[in-house]
Amino acid sequence: MLLASINLNKRLGATSARSDLSAWLHAHGVKIVLAQEPFKPVNRTPPALAGFTFAGGDGHLATWVSENLAPPAVSSPAAWVQRVELEWLVVLQVHLDAYSSAARAAQLAELASAATTERGRPLLICGDFNLAPLPRDGLFGEEPSTFTTQAERKALHHLMQVAGLVDTTAVEVPVFTFERVSNGKPSRFRCDLALLSSHLTATTSVTADASARSGPAAFTDHSALLIDLPLTLRETEPDTVLFSLSELAGEGPAAAAARPEYQPHKTAMSRQAPSPAARAVVKHLTGPLNIQSILDHGCGRGADVAHYRSAGLDTEGFDPHDAFGWPRPDRTAFDMVTSMFVLNVLPDPWQRIQALRDAASFTRSGGTIVVVTRSPDEITKAAADGGWSVHHDGFWSSRAKGTFQRGIAKDEITALARHAGLQPTENCPALPLPGVCHAVLTKPRDLLHGS
C-alpha cells in the first residue's frame, strides 16, 4: 500500500495546485496522503481531493485516504503531530518547528516519549522535520549549514535508538528534499524524513520524488516521500449495497466492513512424531545450555511437548486455541520457551512482537527462547504454486479458512525480538534445520516479567 508524505506549503486551496496534486496521486497509485501545511487558514473546511476521503486534521497536518478504503482512526496529540492508526501500524505525522532549534529538540524528546508508550508496536514517523540529520544533509553553498544544532541531532538519535527506528532515506550522498536560494547561495536540506521500525525496512521501500516540486506540474516546494508499506487496509462497503441487513432489521445504520477473521490454529499439523525442530533442540541445545524445564508456546496438539517429556525435561505446553487442550500455565520462569512455526502464521508484525513478548513472560531472567519459522523461499514457492493472494506482508494461504502465512528469515526474527526486548544468544550452537529459519534468543536479566 502506497503512502505519500509531503509538505504542501499551504497551497491546497488553489485549484491548480489541487488539480496537479490529484493527477500526481493517481499517476503514482497513492492510497494514503499525509500532508504537512496542507492549506490555510488552518481551521478552514478541508479542500476535496478527487478520489480521496478526508480522514482528519487541519491546516497544520491532515490525512486523506483513497475513497475505496475505510478511513483510519486519526487524532492530534499536538498541533505539530498527528497520530494515524493503519491496522497494525501506528503512523506519527510531524511538522517540527521551523524557527527554533530548542523547540525542535523538545518536540523530538516528546516523540521519544510517545514512541515508548506504543510499547513496541510497529511505528512510522514521517513528515517535515525541519532539520538535517547529519551535517552532510544540510548545505549552505557547499559547506554544512549551521541551521541544525547538535542538540537536535542528539535528540533525533535518542528517538531512533529508544524506538528502534531506521532513517530510511539516509545515504552517503544525500537526496535533498528542499532547496532554495538564500542570500545568493543555494540552501539544500534532506529534512523530509521517514523513520521506520527496523523490522519493517526489508519489506518497505521509501523514495523521494522531486517531481512534486519541479517541472510544469509542480504543486509544492518539497519533494514527496513515497512509502510502500506491507499493509492491507480494509475496504469500504460497496456503493451498490443500498441497505444492510442490520438496517432492514431495524438495528440502526450499517456497520463498517468486518475485519478479516484470522484462524491461525487451522495451520497446526497433526503430527504422529515430534517436529525436526523439537528433535534438534533436544539434541543440540538442552545439554549445552543446561536446560531443565521447557514450555512449548503455541504447542498445537502437543506432539513436541511429548518429545521434550520423553527426553526427561520438565515440560508444559500452551496454545491459545482452547480446543487443543493446552491452557495457559500458571507457572513461569522456564529455562527455555520454544515457539515453533508460530510467528509465520500471525498476520502482522505487531502480533508477532506480542507473541514473542508473551513467550518471554514465561521465561526466567537470562533464559532462552527458541523461535523457528518457515523460510521466505518456502512460502514464496507455496504461494506461487497455490495461487495465494497477498495480505499485509504475506499471503492468505486460505481466505475461506482465515489462514495466513509469511516466510520469516533469521534476521527478521532477530529484529522482531529486539522490539520485544529480547537479544540474540551469544556463542550458541547452531541448529541443523535445512529449509527453515530459526533464532536462539535470550531474555535479558533486566527485562521485567511480562514487559
N, C-alpha and C positions, 0 to 999 in steps of 0.2 A: 504494500500500500504506500503510495507516494504522498509525502507531506512536504509542503513548501513553507519555509520560514523566511520572512522578508520585511524589511523596514520600508514602508510605502511613503515616507516623507510627507504624510498628511495630504496626499494627492487624490485619494479615492473619491472625493466629492466632485472631481472634474470628470465629465462624461468621456472625454478622450482617454484619460488615464484608466478609467474603469473598463472601457472597451478593450484597450490594449492588454490590461491585466487579464481579463476574461479570455481573450484569444490565447494568451501565453499559457494560462492554466489548462485550457482544453488541449492545446498542442502538446503539452507535456504529460497529460493524463493525471494531473494532481487531484487528490481526493480530499485533502485537509489543507486549509490555508491558515497559517498562524502569522498575523500581521502586527508589526510594531508601528506605532504612529500612523494608523490607517487613515484617519480623517480628522477634520476639525469643523466646529468646536467638538470637544471630547464627549459632550452629552447629547449630540445630535442623533436623530434616527439613523441607524447604520445603513449605508447605501446598499442596494441589492446587487449581488453578483450573479450573473446568469448561470444557472445550473447548480447553484450552491444555496444552502440554508444557513442563515446566521445562527451561530451556536451560543454566543455570549461575548461580553466585553464592552469596550467603549473606545474612544479616540486614543487612549493610551495603548491598549492591547486588545486585539479582537480575534475571534476564531470563526471560520466558516467551514462547513462540511458539505461534501457532494450531496445533492438532493435525494439521491437514492440510498443514502446511508442514515441510520438512526443517529441523531445528534448526541454527542458525548456530554458528560457532566462537566461543566465549566464553572470555576469560581475564581475570585480575585482577592487573594490574601492581602495585597497592597497594590497601589496604582502601577507599580513597576514590575509586577509579577502576576502571571495568570496560571492557574493550575487546570490542566485538561486531563481527564481520565479516558484513555483509549484502551478499552478492555483491560488487559493485564499491565499495560504500560502507563506510567504517570509522566506527563509532559509539563515542565515548568517553562513557560514562555516568558522571556525577560526583556526589559529595555532599561539598562542601568543608566544612572545619572550621567548626562552628557557634559556637565560643567565642573563637578567636584570629585577629585580623586579620593578624598576621605569618604564621601558618600558612597562611591562605588565599592571601596573596601568594606564598608559597613554592610552594604547590600550583599556582597559575596559571603560575608560571615553569616548573614541571615539565611542565605541559600544553603549553607553548610548545615545549619541547624534544621532547616526544613527537610533537607535530604535525609538527615538522621532519623527524623520522625517517620519516614517512609519504611524504615526497618528492613532494608534490603530489597524492596520492590524495584523492578526494572525501571530505569529512570532516563529521561532525555531532558536536558536543559539546553534550550536554544533561544536565539534572538540576537539582538544588538547589545553587545557587552560594553561598547564604547571604550575599549582598551585593546592594547596589543599584548597577547600572552607572553611573547618573547621580544627582546629588543629588535630582532630582525623582522617582526611582524608589524612594526610601525616605523615608517621612514619619513623624514622631512628633508627633501632634497635627496641626497644619497647617504645621509647619516641617520642613525637611530633617533627617533623623536623622543623628546623628554616629556611628552604628554602623559604617558603611563608611568606610575611610580612603582618602586619596589614593594611598597606595602600592598598595592593592588595585586601584583603578581604573586606575592606570598599568600594572600587571601584566596586567590584563584587556585593555586597549588593545593592549599589546605582543603578547599571544597572538593577538588578532584580526588584527593587522597582519601578523605573520610567517606566519600560516597562511591568509591571505586569507579570513577569516570575516566573516559578517554577523550581527548581533544581530537575529534575525528578528521579535521581538515588541517592539522599541523603537519607541515612538510618542510624539508630543508630549505627549499626556495619557496617563499610564501606566495599564495594566490590571494592577492589583496581583494577585499570586497567593498572598499570605499576609497575613492580617490577624488582629490580636489586640488586646486592651486591656492596657496596661502602665502601672502607676501612675496609673490613672484616665484615660489618654489612648489613643486609637487608634494602633496602630503598623501601618503598611501598607508592604509591600515587593513589588516586582517582582524576585523572587530566583530564580524557576524559569525557566531560560533555555534557548534552543535556538540555538546558534551554528553556522552552516551555510556551507559553501564558496560563495563569491559566485556561481559559475556555475550553482548549483542553485536560487537563490532564485526565478527566473522559473517554475520547474516544481514548486515545493514550497509548500504552504500550511501555516501554523502558527497555531493558535488556542489561547487559554487558556480552558478550560472550568471555570467556577466551580461547576457543579453537583456536582462531586466533593466539595466542602467545604460546601455549603449545601443546605438543604432536608431533608425527611424521609429521603431515600435517600443522604445524605452518608456517605462511608466514610473520610474523612481530613480534615486541616485545611489542605491545599494545593490550589490549582487544578491540574488536569491539563493538560499540553500535548499537543494532538493534532497530529501531524506527518504530513502526507500526502505521501509520497515517491514520485518517479517510478521505482519499483523493482518488479521482478517476482521473487519468490522461488521456488525450486524446491519442488515438491510432494512429499509423502512417497509411498511405494509404497502403492497401494490395498490395503485390508484383504482384498479379495476374492481377491487373489493368494496362494494357500496356499503354493506353492513356487515359487522362482525357477528359471530354467534352470541357474544355477550350482549350486544346491543339489541338483537332480536329477542333475547330472553329477558330484556328489561333490566340488565345488570350494569348499565352505565356505559361510558364510552369504551371504544376498543383499546385493549392493552397494547403495549409496544410489542414488537416482534419477539417471540420467545428466544431465549439464548439456547445454543446447542446443548443437548443433554449428553455429557460425556459419560461413558461407562468403561473406564479402563480395566475393570475386573474381568471384562469379557475377552481380554487378551491373554489371560492366565492359561498356561498349558496344563493339561492333565498328565503329569509325569508318573511313570512307574518306577523311575530311578532318579537319583539326585542329578542336578544340573552339573555340567562340566565345571562351571564356575565354583559351585559349592565344593566339589571334589578338590579343585585347585587350592581353595582357601585352606582346607584341612591339611593338604599335602605340603603346602609351601609357606603358609603364614602362621598358623596357630602355634606351631612349635617355636620358631624363631622369635615370635612376638610374645611368647608366654601367655597365650590366651586360654582362660579357663571358662569364661562364660560368653555366650553369643545370643543376640537377638536377631532373628531374620525379619527385617522391617519390610512389609509388603510381601508376605510369605506365600500368598496364594493358597493353594490346597495343602501345603506343608511338607512336600517331599524333601526339601533341603533341611528342614527342621529335623526330620527323622535321621538324615545322614549325619548332621552335627551331633545328635544324641548318640548315635551308634559309635561315634569316634570318642565317646567319653566326655563330651563337653556339656556343661550346664547350659541348656538351650531353651529358649522360648521363641514363639512366633507371634507376629501381629499382622493382621490385614484389615483395612478399614471396611472391606465388604463383609458384612455380618454373616452372609450365608456360608462363607468359607469356614467359620467356626473358630477364628483366632482373634479373640477380643483384645483390646488394648491392655497390656500387662500393668500391674500395679507397681512392680519393681522397676528400678532404674540402675544406673552405674554398671552396665555390662562392660566387659573388657573390649568387646567388639560388637558392632552392629553391621549387618550386611544388607545391601539394597541391590537386589538382582533384577535387572530389566524392569525397573520401576520408573526411573526418570524419563525413559524414551516413550512411555505411554501417557505421560501427562502433557496436556495440550498447550502449555505456555511456560516460559521461563520462571514466572513468579510462583507457579505451583511447584516447579522443580526445586526452587530455593526453599520454599516452605517445607517440602518433603525432606530435604537434607537437614533443615533446622530441626524438624521433628525427630529424625533419626539421631541427631546429635543429643537431643534431650534425654535419650535412653543410654547414652554412652558416658562412662566415667570420665572425669577430668584426665586428660592425657591418653584417653582410649582411642581406638581405631574404628574408622568407618570405611568399609569396602563397597565401592559402587561399580556395578557392571552394567553396560548398556549395549544395545545393538549399534553396529557401526554405520556411519553415513553411507558407505558403499553398499552395504546390505539393504538398507532402507530405500536408497535411490533405485536400486535394481528392482526391489519388490514393488515399488510404486509404479515404475515403468511397465513391469510385467502385468500388474494388476489393474492398471488404469486408475490409480488412486488420485483423488482431487486434492489440490493444495489447500492447506488450512494453517494459518499462522506460519510458524517456521518449519512445519512438517506436512503431514498428509492425513486425511481421513482414510484409514485402511478399510473402514466400512461406515459410511454415513448412516446407514439404516441401524446398525448396532451401536453407533456412537463411539467407535474405537478410533484412536489416533496413534500414529507412530512418527517418531523422529529419530534419525541416527545421530548419536552424540559422541563426538570424539573425546579423547582424554583431555585435551587442552580445554575444551568447553566444560567438561565435568569439573576440572580444577577451578576454572573461572567462576562457575556457579557456586562451588563450595566456598570460595573466598567470600562471596557475598552472604553466605550462610554462617560465616565466622569460622570456617574450618581451614586447615592448612595441609598441603601435601606432606606425606610421611617421608622423612629423610632416611636414606640407607635401607630401604625396604626391598625384600626380594620381589622380583617381577613375577607375575603370574603368566604361565604359558597358556594363553587363551587366544588362539588364532581366530580371526573373523569377528571378534567382538572387541569392545573398548572397556578399559577399566582404570580406576584410580584408587589408590590407598591413601586415606586421609587421616589426620589426627585432630582430635578436639583439644584446642589449646587449654592449658591449665587455668588461664584467666577467663575462659568463656563461661559465663553464668549459665546454670542449668535452665534449659528451656528458652534461652535468649535467641 
